[in-house]
Amino acid sequence: MRTVRFGIIGCGMIGREFASAAARWLHLPEMTVRPQIVAVCNRTLATPKIDWFRDHIPTLKQVTSDYRELLGNPDVEAVYIAVPHHLHAEIYLEAMEAGKHLMGEKPFGIDRQANEAIFACVRKHPELCVRCASQFFFFPAAQRIGRMIEAGAFGKIIEVNVGFLHSSDLNPDKPINWKRTRQFNGDYGCLGDLGPHVCTLPFRAGWVPRNVRAVLSNIIPSRPDGQGGVVPCETWDNATLLCEMEVTDSGERFPLTLRAHRISPGQRNNWYIEILGTAASARYSLRQANTLEVLEYQGGAEQQWRRIEMGQETAFRSITQELAQFGVCDAILQMWAAYLYELHAGRPLSRFAGCARPEETALWHRLFTAALESQAGGKTVPVSR
Ligand SMILES: NC(=O)c1ccc[n+]([C@@H]2O[C@H](COP(=O)([O-])OP(=O)(O)OC[C@H]3O[C@@H](n4cnc5c(N)ncnc54)[C@H](O)[C@@H]3O)[C@@H](O)[C@H]2O)c1
């Protein structure tokens, strides 16, 4: 068993999820590589979050508030960087220059310029395994959809609808934080936060946006500042995109709708995908996380949606019994297994069991930048190649 020694930079909400996944590695009996967290870095150390790391990670040797100190630690081979978006380019670049394998967070740069700088550095360091976290397409149903795409099961694609719907900002009394502040979150707003998760599967399928018409909404333009005052909240809350997509292999085109909504009444954390094709259709939503619906159609036959209960049909085998339900923490564990597998083997386990690649993040940025232009001009905008 190979052990890869990790440092975490940014010990917030999602940084802790990696620590939890690493602690549950014994869930994956066939892995021949495992992470070991030896260092953490957070802007502030005097917080219960850091006590949590100290209390639960016996292998932890370095705790620092200076990410350069962590990057200078020769014991650290790989880093997971989960910091606000305005810091992505700076810290990702320094991590790669320090020779660390990198799992970054979406959107992999606050804007297109930052993403291009990161991508240029990735090209300079082909010896490093650099990927971006996005766990949703590791849900068993999404993996099954991936295999259907690989097998050409859908026939000609008629239409695809994807989205990520939250209600995290429905409450107008929720105080502002960095994710609702342009300086730290960027001009993309909700698109930069939720959009990457939605693009991951269609882009991996080889479906590329040619143009986009976007309608972006700032539904709650001011929020409490948490200190008794009210401040402007300038980030986009909801983004609805209509894209013309092209299938890379065949050149065929189809419409795709993408919804990245932070204010979606009745939703909590609903990542969904619907693919309508001439030979088969599939639909999946995290509202019913274990159920995949598939309709296979042969000329003249009756149309019937089948419901498949997925259980633990995972890319990386788990000790959990096959019929048991799968959840978000399991998806995060599978994503980390995919990253470690690829770091170790030099290639992903399969086409859809690999984390988002830097070139895929570049396509997110081309689409999101075009979406901003579309919104500003009220017109359809080509997505640059
Ligand atoms: N994959 C997912 O599902 C998912 C979910 C949430 C967030 N994210 C992404 O993860 C990243 C972090 O988001 P979060 O929700 O964990 O945010 P968070 O605010 O909970 O955590 C960010 C952490 O970074 C620390 N930090 C800030 N500046 C730093 C610096 N210079 N050096 C070291 N630490 C610093 C903060 O102290 C904080 O603890 C973002 O890119 C976000 O888009 C991904």
The ligand as an SDF file (V2000), in Angstrom:
LIG
                    3D

 44 48  0  0  0  0  0  0  0  0999 V2000
  -16.7400   20.2910   -3.6710 N   0  0  0  0  0  0  0  0  0  0  0  0
  -17.7540   20.8720   -3.0370 C   0  0  0  0  0  0  0  0  0  0  0  0
  -18.8550   20.3650   -2.9490 O   0  0  0  0  0  0  0  0  0  0  0  0
  -17.5410   22.1890   -2.3880 C   0  0  0  0  0  0  0  0  0  0  0  0
  -18.4170   22.6290   -1.3820 C   0  0  0  0  0  0  0  0  0  0  0  0
  -18.1670   23.8590   -0.7810 C   0  0  0  0  0  0  0  0  0  0  0  0
  -17.1040   24.6370   -1.1750 C   0  0  0  0  0  0  0  0  0  0  0  0
  -16.2800   24.1950   -2.1760 N   0  0  0  0  0  0  0  0  0  0  0  0
  -15.1440   25.0140   -2.6260 C   0  0  0  0  0  0  0  0  0  0  0  0
  -14.1180   24.8900   -1.6250 O   0  0  0  0  0  0  0  0  0  0  0  0
  -13.4710   26.1250   -1.4350 C   0  0  0  0  0  0  0  0  0  0  0  0
  -13.6360   26.5360    0.0360 C   0  0  0  0  0  0  0  0  0  0  0  0
  -15.0020   26.6130    0.3360 O   0  0  0  0  0  0  0  0  0  0  0  0
  -15.5700   26.3150    1.8270 P   0  0  0  0  0  0  0  0  0  0  0  0
  -17.0320   26.1950    1.6970 O   0  0  0  0  0  0  0  0  0  0  0  0
  -14.8240   25.2140    2.4590 O   0  0  0  0  0  0  0  0  0  0  0  0
  -15.2320   27.7150    2.5030 O   0  0  0  0  0  0  0  0  0  0  0  0
  -15.0050   28.0280    4.0380 P   0  0  0  0  0  0  0  0  0  0  0  0
  -15.1780   29.4860    4.1880 O   0  0  0  0  0  0  0  0  0  0  0  0
  -15.8220   27.1140    4.8880 O   0  0  0  0  0  0  0  0  0  0  0  0
  -13.4700   27.6380    4.2590 O   0  0  0  0  0  0  0  0  0  0  0  0
  -12.4150   28.3400    3.6750 C   0  0  0  0  0  0  0  0  0  0  0  0
  -11.2520   28.2640    4.6420 C   0  0  0  0  0  0  0  0  0  0  0  0
  -10.1150   28.8520    4.0280 O   0  0  0  0  0  0  0  0  0  0  0  0
   -9.3890   29.5260    5.0530 C   0  0  0  0  0  0  0  0  0  0  0  0
   -8.5030   30.5030    4.4440 N   0  0  0  0  0  0  0  0  0  0  0  0
   -8.8100   31.7020    3.9100 C   0  0  0  0  0  0  0  0  0  0  0  0
   -7.6830   32.3190    3.4840 N   0  0  0  0  0  0  0  0  0  0  0  0
   -6.6630   31.4830    3.7390 C   0  0  0  0  0  0  0  0  0  0  0  0
   -5.2550   31.5460    3.5490 C   0  0  0  0  0  0  0  0  0  0  0  0
   -4.6670   32.6100    2.9770 N   0  0  0  0  0  0  0  0  0  0  0  0
   -4.4880   30.5090    3.9730 N   0  0  0  0  0  0  0  0  0  0  0  0
   -5.0640   29.4390    4.5630 C   0  0  0  0  0  0  0  0  0  0  0  0
   -6.3880   29.3210    4.7790 N   0  0  0  0  0  0  0  0  0  0  0  0
   -7.1810   30.3220    4.3670 C   0  0  0  0  0  0  0  0  0  0  0  0
  -10.4710   30.1400    5.9270 C   0  0  0  0  0  0  0  0  0  0  0  0
   -9.9630   30.4600    7.2110 O   0  0  0  0  0  0  0  0  0  0  0  0
  -11.5120   29.0220    5.9460 C   0  0  0  0  0  0  0  0  0  0  0  0
  -11.3520   28.1530    7.0520 O   0  0  0  0  0  0  0  0  0  0  0  0
  -14.0780   27.0820   -2.4560 C   0  0  0  0  0  0  0  0  0  0  0  0
  -13.3080   27.0450   -3.6300 O   0  0  0  0  0  0  0  0  0  0  0  0
  -15.4400   26.4940   -2.7310 C   0  0  0  0  0  0  0  0  0  0  0  0
  -15.9560   26.8240   -4.0220 O   0  0  0  0  0  0  0  0  0  0  0  0
  -16.4810   22.9800   -2.7570 C   0  0  0  0  0  0  0  0  0  0  0  0
  1  2  1  0
  2  3  2  0
  2  4  1  0
  4  5  1  0
  4 44  2  0
  5  6  2  0
  6  7  1  0
  7  8  2  0
  8  9  1  0
  8 44  1  0
  9 10  1  0
  9 42  1  0
 10 11  1  0
 11 12  1  0
 11 40  1  0
 12 13  1  0
 13 14  1  0
 14 15  2  0
 14 16  1  0
 14 17  1  0
 17 18  1  0
 18 19  2  0
 18 20  1  0
 18 21  1  0
 21 22  1  0
 22 23  1  0
 23 24  1  0
 23 38  1  0
 24 25  1  0
 25 26  1  0
 25 36  1  0
 26 27  1  0
 26 35  1  0
 27 28  2  0
 28 29  1  0
 29 30  1  0
 29 35  2  0
 30 31  1  0
 30 32  2  0
 32 33  1  0
 33 34  2  0
 34 35  1  0
 36 37  1  0
 36 38  1  0
 38 39  1  0
 40 41  1  0
 40 42  1  0
 42 43  1  0
M  CHG  2   8   1  16  -1
M  END
$$$$
